[in-house]
Each structure stands twice: as C-alpha cells, then as structure tokens.
C-alpha cells in the first residue's frame, strides 16, 4: 500500500483510537505480518477497522474465538510467519487460551491482541470486564499492556517499537505467542473527533504509511554450535557406530524482516533441515527414524534415506531387544512413536544429544543428555564437516547396523502391503482399517500437497503406516500440548496459507471433528479447499488400545464416550458436503475428486473401535513375523 489517500490512511485520522490502532497495524505489516484473524466485538473496534482497511493484511473473520485462534495457529504453522489474532474484552479473550498454549509448546508464532476496558472500568463491576493483565500466564513469551492512546510523538514511537518487538519475540527461536492488551475509551468506531489527532502526527503518519521499512526490527540469526562441543560429539560418533538419528515434529522457522522461512507454503524444494540431516546420516552411518511431521520422510534420496514404519519395526519385541543403541541424536519435538521411548527405557545408559535452537530441555526420558542450543541445520553441517576428516570407526559394523534397519524397513513395508492386499482371514483387504488411510493417501497426494493430521490415534497411525515417498508432502500436526481441540480450524488455517501451492487434506477422528465443528463455518465463509478424511468410530478409539478398556463399567460411558452423531446432518448445516465410500476403490475416487474440487468436502469412513484394535494387533503380529525372517 502506497497511496496516502486510501481507506487505511483516511480512517486513521478520525480519532485517537483509530489513529493509534492504524499506527500499530501499519508497523505489524512492516515487520512481516500478512494475515490476521478477528472475532466480532465492540471494544476491539479500532483494531478491527485498522486491520480491515489495510490492503496488505489478509483478514479472516470467525464468530467463535476458539476456532479463530486455532485457524491463526494453523495459518502461522503453514506460512512460517506470525499471524495476528484479535478479540474483544472478557471471556472472548479467554477462549484463545488453548491455542496460545499449543503455540507455546509447538513453537508457533502468534501475536495475540486483546481489547480491554480502560483502567477506570476495571474492578468496579463493569460488564464484559475481566482481569486481562498477563491473562495467559507463562504460555506467552512476552506481554505488554499498551495503555490508552496518547497523541504524542514519543508515545507513537513507543507503540511502533512494541509492534516491532511483538513480531520479533513471536518469531525468534523458540517461537511462540506474545500478548498485547489494548484498553480503549469510546468512541470505538471511526467517528470523527475534531482536534483528537494533532495535525503534525497525522501528516507524519500519512507520509510514512505503507513504507516497506520497519520502524524497528529484531534480527535473530541462526545460532551456530560451539566448535569444541561439535568435536566432542564427533568423537562420540566415531566411537559409537550403533547410533540413531531421531527426528520428531519440526517447528517452522521464521526470521523477522524476511519473506518467510525455509519451507514457506508453496515451496517445492526440500527443506534445508531435511537436506542437512540426511547429509549427516551419510557421514555417521546412522539410520534416521523420522516422523512425517519432521518433513524428512519425503524425497528422492537413496543414501541417507529415512527408515519407514519406525513404530511398526520397534513394536516387534524380538527385533527391538536385539538392538543395542550406543548414541541417539535427536531433533525436533519428542517422538510421537511410543516405542522409541521404550527402546530408550531398555537402554538407560544410552546417551542422547538433543539439538534445540531455543535451548529448551525437551528430554522427558531423563537419559544422560547433551543439550546443544544451536540451529539444527547449522549443527548438522558442522558435525558432518567434523566427521568428514576422520570417518566413523569400524565401517563394517556401521554398515551392518544400518543395513539391519533398512532390511527391517523393507520387511515391514512388505508385510503391511501384503496385509492390505490379501482378503480375510489371512489379510485385511476390504476391511475398514483406519491405518490404511495413511497408506492410501501417500499414493494419492501430489507433490506440493499439505496433510494435517489430528492427535490421538490418527497421528500414531500416520507414523506407523505412511510409506516413504518421493512426493514432497508437508505434514503438519498439533503436537505441542497434544490436544484434539481446534484441529479442524488449524487445518483450515493451514489450507488458507497453503493456497494455490497444492491441495490440503485433514485426517481426523470423530471426537476431534466434533470438538471443533464450529470451525466448519470458515470453509464456506472464506472459500477454502480442504479434503477432510473423517475416521468415525463413534468415540475415543485410542482408549481401546489402553488397559482401561478392560474396566467396563465405566469404560464405555466415561472413556469411549459413544455419541451417535450424524455428521452428514452436521456438515449440511454448514453447507459442506459429506460422502461415505463403499470400498477402498471408492475412497480413492472420492479423494481424487475432492482434491480437484476447490471446495471443502468431508469423506467419512465408519469403523468399529474394537475391530480396529484387533486389526492393529494383526498388523503388528504380521510385521513381527516378517522381521523374524530377516
């Protein structure tokens, strides 16, 4: 935006509230904010008007604040840049809290803006007024009470500095949410108030509005690892040929003042971390156990290629207990796969090297740990360089170790494929097995697609049943706090950010879908295209996998929680079509049609919880039997 006479600058001069809000929004845009989510409210009016008038910020309206906040989270995760999130005062702001917690733990940059009553209306019984000072506690990286607007040059400079700092604090590693609280007195609309905005401030604003250069900027370059630390770890690698590289969910990386991160929506090249960690694997001879949300499991590499079906392999007790890992290099969040932790528990003296750019101690197994506070890409490059001069000791043992995992990966893939190809009772062909969805999607989604996967059972099946593929599909999950709330809205926000880069898909369970059903409104409201695979087992399917399933009552009523919801009727209320495939061939047809439709469509697969548990068990048994043959 460069025309000082446009709607944005014209509205800014109406009164001090609109001017204050416009100056702040203008600086957010200069810092790199390109999207915002708002919910209706009166007290937030000045900021809503400013956001709506700014041509450089895409604005998404949501009636439900919780849906709005998770939409913003998904958008920020997919775009790799901070998203602004605005609510009015009172409990509206409190509805942001679950998404703020997820952003903190998943390291997603959000700029949370809450409108508030002025100080004289707090604590005196005024309506829609709660204590919003540090409302989100330790779940935000930075909090600022903005104060009521003051029309002085020094106050405006301070306001712009706050906006610049908000972008910087939200994005610098470890990324997360920041919170600014804006009290406003009336008028809350762009009602002209003569003399409210000094002419000299308005002239300065109109002359600067739309400038590409931020007033202030924070620069947080990638943290290089300490050379002595790298050499010590290189020595460990040389002495320990039986090592593992484990990659959990990776957070997006965004540098304020740039145009995005290493993997912005629409980029077809492999992410820098994927290339760096596979290069490191070639130097170490270590197998890579990488979950799809690490963005490492796709690509056309052969050497350094990750091991597929890691969870299925490590579930095979005979194979797992034959392993004696000597060292683990860990990147990203803690693995979703349960049996990585089981493997560590069986070898309590196996040291862990945890690389975390934020320097956070994310090692819940309490193994002997070396925490390296460094950029993951920089660390991989430095360690690979250190190992280049002196290759790992005992190459024959190293090769045998790596080949064991490669052979296990091939055997597990063959066992799963055979199970899906053979009819009952020998196989599962024709059975509505939830894990097969991920196997099928790997062959259906093109390069450039985005797949969001819900927590609970779907994310576990994602890791166990997604084969390696040369198609570069981005996998996103909400694995910060591991909740199911906001899943649909997160996926819709990600789809909005992903845009024309490729189709977007969500795989979700029925409880997660129901929990965020209000999010469906955004699909039609904002014209979003998302293919939703709804796995409906009428309750909490993951509880069938746990010991609590043996205690009924009260298991069925209070843990499994069957609901009997007719999702076709629920979707129809939001104008979204739902289809139920008749077999796997029909499923493939419906997915292909939905991917090309440019709409949000739901494909519902109805499964039986107890049968699904038994089918999982059969898969694990078939995989274990095949692994005994290698």
N, C-alpha and C positions, 0 to 999 in steps of 0.2 A: 504494500500500500504506500503510495507516494503523494497522492493528491490531498492537500491540507483542507480542502473544502468538502471532503466526502462525509458520509454519515458518521463515521467514527469521531472525527475531529469536531464536527458540528455539534454532536450530542455532548461532547466532553465539557463544553463551556456553559452548560445550563446552570449548574450549581456546584458547590464544593464537593458533594458526594460523587456526582458523575465525573467531575474532573479528577478527583482522587483515584477512582476506580479505573478510569481510562489511562491514566499515567501508569498505574500498576500493570494493567493488562498489556499495554504497549511494551513495557520492559520485559514481561514474560515472553512475549513474542520475539523480541530481540535476542533473548537468551536461548531460544530454540524451541519453545513450546508451540506446537502446531495443532493441538486438539484439546478440547475441554468438554466435560460433562456437567450438566446443570440439572437441578430439580426445581420445580416451581416454589416460589416463596416471595413474600413481600420484602422482608428485611434484606434479602440478598439482591434486591432490585438493581442497585447501582452497578454491581459487578456483572449481573446478568446482561444489562443493557450494554455494558462495555464489551463483553465477550461476543454478544450477538452482532455488534456493529463492526467488529474487527474482521476484515476480509481475509486475513492471514491465518485465522484460527478456525478449524472445523468444530462446530458446536453440536453436541448430541444431547437432546433433552430426554429426561427419564422421570416419570412420575414417582417411581419407587427409588428412594435414596440408596437402599442396599444394592439394587440392581445397577444403579448408576455408578456406584463405587467399584463394583466388580467389572463393569464394562470398561471403566477407565483403567483398571488394573490389566485386563486382557489387552487393551489397546497399547498401553505402555510396554507390556511384555513383548508384543509382536513388533512394535515400531522401534523399540530400543531407545525411546526418548521420554522425558517426563510428560505426563498429562495432568492438566489442571482439573480439579474436582470441586464443585461449589454446591453449598446447601444454605438454606435459611437457618434461623436460630432454633434452639430447643432440641427435641428428640430427633429431628431431622438430621442434625449433625451426628448424633449418637449412632444412627444407622450406618454410618461409614465405618464404624469401629472394626467389624470383622475383616473388611478389605484392607484397612490400614494395618492390621495385624499380619495378614497374609503378605502384604507388600514389604513389611519389615523382615519377615523370615525368608521370603523368596527373593528379596533384594530387587524390588521393582520400584522405579522412581515415580512417585505421585506427589503432586503439590495440592494439598487439601486446604481449601478456603472456606471458612465458616463465617457467615454473617452473625451479628450479635446485637443485643440491645446496648445502648450507651451505659456508662457506669452508673448514672443516677437511677436507672431502672433495674439494676441487678440487686437481688436480695431483698426486694421490697414487695414481692408478690405480683410483679408484672407478668402478664401472660406470655407463654412461649419463651420463658427465660430460665435457663439452667446455668450452672457453672461450667463455662466452656474454656476456662483457663487450663491449659495442659490437659485437655479432655481425654486425649489418647495415651496419656502417661508415657511409659518408656517405649511405646510402639512407634514413635516418631523420632527422627534423627535431630530435629530442630523445631522449636516452637517460637512464634513471635506474636505478641499482642500488638496489632497495628495502631491502636488508638483512633480516636475520632479525627476526621480530616482537618488539617491545619494548612491554611493557604499562605505558606512562606516558602521561600526558595530553599532554605535548609531542610524543611520538612519534606519537600518534594524530592530532594536529593536522597534523603534517608529512605523514602519509600522506594525509589528506584533501586537503591542498594539492597533493600530487603528482597525485592523481586529477583535480582541477580543472585543473591545468596540462596534463595529458595531453589532455583534451578541447579546451582552448584551442589548444595547439600543433598538434594534428592538424588543426583546422578553419580556423585563421586563414590567410589567403592568403599564399603559395601553400600550399594544404592538402597533406597527406601523412601518412606513417606516423610514429608515435612508438613507443618501445620501453621497457618497464619489465621488469626482471628480478627475480623473486621467489624467493629461497632459502628453503627450509623444512626444518626438522628434524622428525622424527617426534614425535607421531602426525600422519599426513596425512589422517585421517578425523575426523569429529566425535565422537571418543571423549572422554568427559568426563575432565578432569584437574582434580581439586579444587584450588582456590586459584590456578589458572593465570591467571584473568582477575579483576582486582580488582573487587569489587562496585560501587564508585563509577563505574568506567568502563562496566560493563555497564548500570547504571541510566541513565547519561547516553546511552548508545547506544540503549537501548530507548525512551527518551523522545524521541529525535530521529529514529529510523529512519522512513523513509518521508516525511520532510519534503520539500516541493517546492522549498524554497530551498537552493541550493548553499552549502556552507561558504565557498567562494571562487569567483569567476568571473572570466574574462578577457573583455573586450569589445574587439573589433577592428572599429570602424565602417568603412564603405566609404571608401576613400581618394579624396578629391576632387583633381582635377587642378589644377595651378598655373595661375592665370589668365593670366599672361604667356605661358606655354607654349601654352595654348589659342589665344591671339590670334595667336601666330606661325604655328601650324598653320593657323588660319583664313585667314591671309594667303596661305599656300601654296595652299590650296584655291581661293581667289579667282583666283590667277594661273595655276592648272593645271587647266583644265576636263577634261582627259582623265585622270581618276583612277579607281581601282578600290578597292572595299571587299572585302576577302577575309576570310572567317570560317572558321577551322578548328574542330576539335573543342573544345567548351567544357567546362570542368570544373564540377562542381556547386559552388555557393557556400553555405556554412552558417555562421550566426552562433551561436556557443555561447551557451546560455541562452535561445534562441528555439525555436520548434517547427518548424524546418525552413528551407529555402532558398526561392528564388524560384520553383522548379519542383519541389515535392515530388511524390512518387508520388500520382497520382490527381487532380492539379490540371488542369482543362480549359482555364483561361485561358492566353493566350500568356505566355511568359517575359518578364520585364522587358527583358532584353537584346535579344530579338527585336523588341520594340516600339521600343526606343531606337535600334537600328541602322537600322531601316527609316525612322524619322523623320529620322535623319541623312542617309540616302540621298536623301530628298526635298529636303533643303537643299543638298546638294552636287551633285546631278545625276549622281552616280557609280553605276554598276551594282554590284550585290552578287553576288560569287561565293561562295556559302555551301554547304559540305558539309552533308548531313543531320545529322551529329552536332553541328553548331553550334546546332541547334534553331531555325534561322531559316527553313528552306525550306518550312514549312507555315503556312497561314493564308489568310484571305480578302482579303488586301490586293491592290490593283492597282498603286497608286503606291508605289514603293519595293520592289516585289516582287522577290525574288532571281531571278537568271538560272539556268535549269535546264540540266542537261547541260554544265556548265562544262568538264569534262575532254574531252568529245567535241568541243566547239567549239574548244578550244585545241589539240587534236590536228591540226586542219585547218591545215596549214602555211601555205597561201596566206592564209587569214583571219588567222591569228596574226601573220604577218610584216607584215600591213598595219596592225597596231596600233602605236601609239607612246605607251604609257602615260607619264604625267608624274609620277604620285604613287600610292602604294599605302598604304591604311590597313588594318592587319592586326590581327585579334582572334583569340584562342584559339591552339591548337596550330598547328604548321606544317602547311600543307595536305597531305593525302594525295595529291591530284592532282599527278602528275608535271609536267604541262605548265604549271602556274602557275610552277614553278621555271624551266622552260625559257623562259617569257616574260620572267622577270626576268633570266635569263642573257643573253638577246638585247638587253636594255636595261640594261647595268650601271650607268648613271648615274641610273636611276630611284630616287628616294629612297623609303624605307619609314618609315612611322610605326607603330611597334609599341606597342600598348596592353596592358600586362600588370600586373594588380593586385599581383603578387608582386615586380615589378621584375626579373624574370629575363630575361637576354639570349637570347631564343629566336629568333634570326635566323641560320640556318645559311648563307644565301646571301652573307653579308658585304657586303650592299649598304649605301650610306650610310643610316644608321638613326637615327631619333629614338626613343628608348625612353621611353615615358610610364608611370611607375609609378602607375597610378590604376585605380580601379574602372571597368570597361568601360561600365556604364550611366551612371555619373556623367560620364565623358568624352564619350560620345555626346551627352548632354544639354547639356553645357557648349559643345561645338563647334557643335551645332545652334543654340544661343542666340547664339553669337558670329557665326554666319553669317546669322542672321535679319535683322540690321540692314542688312547690305550683301550682297545676293545675289551668287553667283559671277559673274565677268566673262564676257562673250560668251555669253549664253544660247543663240543659235542653234547654236554649235559644241557647247556642252554637250548640247543636245537631240539633235543628230545623233550624238554619241558614244554616248549612252545608247541611242538607237534602234538603232544597229548591233548592240549586244548583245542587245536584245530581239528583233530580227529573226533574229539567229543562233540564239537560244534556240528560237524558234518553228520555224525551219527544221530544226534538229537533232531536235526532238521529232517533227516530221512525218516526217523521214527514218527515224527509229528505228521509229515506228509503222508506216510502210509496209513496212519490212523484216519486221516481225513479222506483218503481215497477208498478205503475198504468199508463195505457195509457192515452193520451189526450182525453177529455179536463180536466179530474179530475187530472191527473198526467203528468209526463214528460218522461215516458218511450218511448224510440225511438227518443227523441229529442236530437240533438247535443248540450248539455248544458255544458259549459266549467267547471263549478264547479264539475260536476260528475267525471271528470278525476281524481281528488284527492281522491274521494271516491273509485273509482275503483283501483287506484294504491295501496291503503292501503291493499287490499286483494291480490295483485299480487306480491308485492315486498317481498323478503325473509328477514329474519334477516341477518344483515351484509350489506344490500344494502345502497347505498347513493343516496339521492334525492336532486338535486339542483333546485331551483325554482326562476324564473325571478321576478323582481319587477313589479310594476304597478298592473294589475288585477290578474295575477296568484298568487302572494304571499297573496293577500287578500282571494282568494278562497281556498288557502292552509289552512289557519286558520279556515275558516268557515266550510269546508266540509271534512276535514280529521278526521276520527273517531279514537278513542283510539284503540290501538292495542298492543298485546303482542310481536309483532315482532319489534326488535330494529333496526329501520331505521334511519340513520343520515340525518338530514335535514340542508342544507346549503342555505344561501341567501346572496345577496349583499345589506344589509340594512344599510350600513354606510352613504352614501350620497343618497341612494335610486334610483340610476340611472339605466337605462336599458343597458348602454354601457358595452361591454365586457362580457356579460352574457354567451355566448357560450364558449368563451375561458376560463372563470372561471370554468365552468363545466368540460371542457376537462382537465384542470389542476388538478381539484379535482379528476377526474377519474384516471389520471395518478398516483396521490399519493395514491389513494384508492387501486389500483392494483387488486390483486387476493383476496382481502378481501371480495368482493361481487360485484354485478352488480351496475352500476351507471346510473342514469336517470336524464334528464333535462326536466322540463316543462317550456315552454317559449311562449310568444306571438310572433306574426309575425314581429312587429316592432323591438323588441329586437333581434330576429334572423337575420333580415336583417342588423341591425346596426353593427353586428359583424360577418357577413358572411365570412370574410377573415379567421376567426378562424377555419373554416372547414378544412383548409389545414393541420392543426396539426393532425387531426384524422387519415388520411392515412399516413402522414409522420412519425408519432410516433406509429402507430399501436394501437390506443386507442379504447376501447369499451365504447360506450355511447349510450343509447337509448334516443333520443330526441322526446318529445311529442310537436309538433308544433301546437299551437292554432291559426289558421289563420282566423281572422275576417275582413281582408282587411283594417287594420287601427288601430287607437288607441281606443280600446274598452272601456277603462276606462273613456274616455271623455263622452261616452253615459250616464254614471252614474252621471254626474255633471250638474249643472244648465246651463252651457254654451251650452249644447246640444239643448236648446230651442232657440238659436240665429243663424239661418241659412238663408241667408249667414251671416257670413263667416264660420260657424261651419264645414261643410263637407270638405271644401277645406283646411282650415288652422288649424283645430284641429283634426278632424277624420283622415285626410290625407290618403284617399284610394290610393293604389299603384298598384294593379293588377299584382303583381309579380308572375311568375310561379316558385314556389320553387322547383319543380321537376327538372326543367332545371338547376336552380342554383346549386342544390346539385349534379347533374350529372357532372357539370363542375369540381367538387372537388372529383369525384369518390365515392360519398356517395349515397346509395340507399334511395329512399323515397317511402312510401306506404300510401294509403288512405283507412282506414277501411270503410266497408259498413254499419256496425251497431256496437253496443257495444260488442256483442259476437265476432265479427271480430277484434275489438280493443283489446280485451283480448288476442286473439290468436296471433296477431302481436306483442304485448308487450312481451308475453312469449317467442316467437321465437327470438325476438331481444335480450332479456336478456341472452339467451344461445348462441348467435351467435359469441360473441367475437369481434364484429365489431361495428362501429358507424353507426346507422340507424336512419332515421327520419320517424316518423309516424305523418302525417298531418291530423288534424281534422279541417274541414272548418265549420265555424259558421257564423251566421248573427249578427252583432253588436246590432241592435235594438231588434231583437228577444232574444238575450242573456240578454239584460237589462230586458225585460219583464219576462223571465224565472227566473231571480234572484228575481224579485218582487214577483212572485208566490210562490217561496220557502219561502221567508221571511213571507209572509202572512200565509202560511200553518203552519209554525213554531209558529208564534204568536198565531194562533188559538189553536194549541195544548197546548201551555203553559197556556192558559186561563183555561184549563181543570184540571190543577194540583192543 
